[in-house]
Amino acid sequence: MPGALNRHKLILMLSLSLGIAARAWPQAAAQDVVVAGLTAAGCAACHGSDGRGTAAGPAITGATLSAAAFVAAVRSPRGAMPAFGPEAVSDETLGELHTELGRLSAPSFPAGRVDVGAALYESTGCYSCHSNQGQGGTQGPRIGPNPIPLTRFGWYLRHPSGQMPPYTAGVLPDQAVADIHAFLQARLPPADGISLLAP
């Protein structure tokens, strides 16, 4: 295990060094460095090999966090993400990875429309597995209210697991994904989740 960890550190450092030397092609170089760096550091399993997120972890591309906040999030993450201490990856390496991730555009979706999303949720057949308000049913899990972040929601629609069919951009464009997400976001929480209505 220590040998594998050292090999991953070496790959990550070499990848970052190559990226620094290839600033003439920032987007392409950053993409190559990010793929190698995230894979070597073990981040790709949840955040994707390109850092644009998966159902297991959010997108980390784009300049959404300062370098210091990025390092802090890796050292003391929230949720299910494990902490990565300095022995696993140095502050310097994280700083370089942050720079390269910042060169890549973050995934984006247009603003969602609740009324259009409600109609799409029905016409697309989402209700048949996830129930009328997204509260979940016998065929599918709860997806609303308070759905997962839009970028992760969109990624999962395109790359689902289990028996859910994939919804490609040709079947469900990004605007439609944003609209359905807005509809789910607008749903009221179940009554037992509202403290004033609790018995």
QUICOR-V354406 format. One record per pair of residues at least 4 apart in sequence whose ideal C-beta (glycine too) atoms are under 7 Angstrom apart, sorted by the first residue. I is the first residue (numbers start at 1). GAP is how many residues later the second one is. D is the distance in Angstrom with one decimal. If there is no record, write none. Layout:
I:GAP:D + I:GAP:D
This chain:
1:4:6.4 + 2:4:6.4 + 3:4:6.4 + 4:4:6.4 + 5:4:6.5 + 6:4:6.4 + 7:4:6.4 + 8:4:6.2 + 8:32:4.5 + 8:33:6.7 + 9:4:6.2 + 10:4:6.2 + 11:4:6.1 + 11:25:6.4 + 11:29:4.1 + 12:4:6.4 + 12:25:5.2 + 12:28:4.0 + 12:29:5.6 + 12:81:5.9 + 13:4:6.2 + 13:80:6.5 + 14:4:6.4 + 15:4:6.6 + 15:18:5.1 + 15:21:3.6 + 15:22:4.9 + 15:25:6.6 + 16:4:6.6 + 16:17:6.1 + 16:21:6.1 + 16:77:6.4 + 16:80:4.2 + 16:81:6.7 + 17:4:6.6 + 18:4:6.1 + 18:15:6.4 + 19:10:5.3 + 19:11:6.4 + 19:14:3.3 + 19:81:5.3 + 22:7:3.7 + 23:6:6.8 + 25:4:4.8 + 26:4:5.7 + 26:77:5.0 + 27:4:6.5 + 27:76:6.3 + 28:4:6.7 + 29:4:6.1 + 30:4:5.9 + 30:70:4.6 + 30:73:3.6 + 30:74:5.4 + 31:4:6.4 + 31:19:6.8 + 31:73:6.4 + 32:4:6.5 + 33:4:5.6 + 33:67:4.6 + 34:4:5.8 + 34:16:6.4 + 34:17:5.2 + 34:66:5.2 + 34:67:5.9 + 34:70:6.3 + 35:4:6.3 + 35:14:5.0 + 35:15:6.2 + 36:4:6.1 + 37:4:6.1 + 37:60:5.0 + 37:63:6.7 + 38:5:4.3 + 38:6:4.3 + 38:9:6.4 + 38:11:6.1 + 38:13:5.8 + 39:5:4.6 + 39:10:5.9 + 41:48:5.5 + 43:4:5.1 + 44:4:6.3 + 44:5:4.4 + 46:8:6.3 + 46:10:4.3 + 46:11:3.2 + 47:4:5.4 + 47:6:6.0 + 47:7:6.7 + 47:10:4.4 + 47:13:5.2 + 48:4:5.3 + 48:5:5.7 + 48:6:4.8 + 51:8:6.7 + 51:9:4.9 + 51:10:4.5 + 51:50:5.4 + 51:53:6.5 + 52:7:5.0 + 52:9:5.6 + 52:55:5.0 + 53:4:6.2 + 53:5:5.1 + 53:6:3.6 + 53:54:6.6 + 53:98:5.2 + 53:99:5.6 + 53:102:5.5 + 54:101:5.9 + 55:97:6.0 + 55:100:6.2 + 55:101:4.2 + 58:91:5.9 + 58:93:6.6 + 58:94:5.9 + 59:47:5.6 + 59:48:5.3 + 59:92:4.9 + 60:41:5.7 + 61:40:5.2 + 61:43:4.2 + 61:44:6.6 + 61:45:4.9 + 62:40:6.6 + 62:42:6.8 + 62:43:6.1 + 62:44:3.0 + 63:39:4.3 + 64:42:6.4 + 65:4:4.2 + 65:5:4.6 + 65:8:6.6 + 66:4:6.8 + 67:4:6.5 + 67:28:5.3 + 67:31:4.8 + 68:4:6.3 + 69:4:6.2 + 70:4:6.7 + 70:24:6.6 + 70:28:4.5 + 71:4:6.2 + 71:20:5.6 + 71:23:4.9 + 71:24:7.0 + 72:4:6.1 + 73:4:5.7 + 74:10:5.0 + 74:20:5.8 + 75:8:6.1 + 75:9:6.8 + 75:10:6.8 + 76:7:6.2 + 77:4:3.8 + 77:6:6.0 + 84:4:4.5 + 84:5:5.4 + 86:4:5.8 + 86:5:6.6 + 89:4:5.1 + 89:5:5.8 + 90:4:6.9 + 91:4:6.2 + 92:4:6.7 + 93:4:6.3 + 94:4:6.2 + 95:4:6.7 + 96:4:6.6 + 97:4:6.2 + 98:4:6.3 + 107:44:4.8 + 109:41:5.3 + 109:45:5.9 + 109:65:5.2 + 109:68:6.3 + 109:69:4.4 + 110:64:6.3 + 110:65:5.1 + 110:68:5.2 + 111:67:6.5 + 112:5:5.9 + 112:66:3.8 + 112:67:4.8 + 112:69:5.4 + 112:70:2.8 + 113:4:6.2 + 113:66:5.0 + 113:69:6.1 + 114:4:6.5 + 114:68:4.9 + 114:69:5.3 + 114:72:4.7 + 115:4:7.0 + 116:4:6.2 + 116:63:4.5 + 117:4:6.0 + 117:62:3.7 + 117:63:4.6 + 117:65:4.8 + 117:66:3.1 + 118:4:6.9 + 118:65:4.8 + 119:4:6.0 + 120:4:5.4 + 120:56:5.4 + 120:59:5.5 + 120:60:5.3 + 121:5:4.7 + 121:6:6.2 + 121:59:5.4 + 121:62:5.4 + 122:5:5.9 + 124:48:6.8 + 126:4:5.4 + 126:54:6.8 + 127:4:6.2 + 127:5:5.1 + 129:8:6.2 + 129:10:4.0 + 129:11:3.2 + 130:4:5.2 + 130:6:6.0 + 130:7:6.3 + 130:10:4.4 + 130:13:5.1 + 131:4:4.9 + 131:5:6.0 + 131:6:4.3 + 133:11:6.3 + 133:54:5.0 + 134:8:6.7 + 134:9:4.5 + 134:10:2.9 + 134:50:4.7 + 134:53:5.9 + 135:7:5.5 + 135:9:7.0 + 135:55:6.9 + 136:4:6.4 + 136:5:5.1 + 136:6:3.4 + 143:4:5.4 + 143:41:5.9 + 144:40:3.3 + 144:43:4.6 + 145:39:6.6 + 145:40:6.9 + 145:42:3.8 + 145:43:6.3 + 145:44:5.2 + 147:6:5.7 + 147:34:5.9 + 147:37:4.4 + 147:38:6.1 + 148:4:4.7 + 148:5:5.2 + 149:4:6.7 + 150:4:6.1 + 150:28:6.4 + 150:31:5.0 + 151:4:6.4 + 152:4:6.3 + 153:4:6.7 + 153:28:5.2 + 154:4:6.7 + 154:20:6.8 + 154:23:4.7 + 155:4:6.1 + 156:4:5.8 + 157:10:4.5 + 157:15:6.5 + 157:20:5.9 + 158:8:6.0 + 158:9:6.6 + 158:10:6.6 + 159:7:6.5 + 160:4:3.8 + 160:6:5.8 + 167:4:5.1 + 167:5:4.1 + 169:4:5.7 + 169:5:6.6 + 172:4:4.8 + 172:5:5.8 + 174:4:6.3 + 175:4:6.3 + 176:4:6.4 + 177:4:6.3 + 178:4:6.3 + 179:4:6.6 + 180:4:6.5 + 181:4:6.1 + 182:4:6.4 + 189:4:4.2 + 189:5:6.3 + 191:6:4.9 + 192:6:6.5 + 194:4:7.0
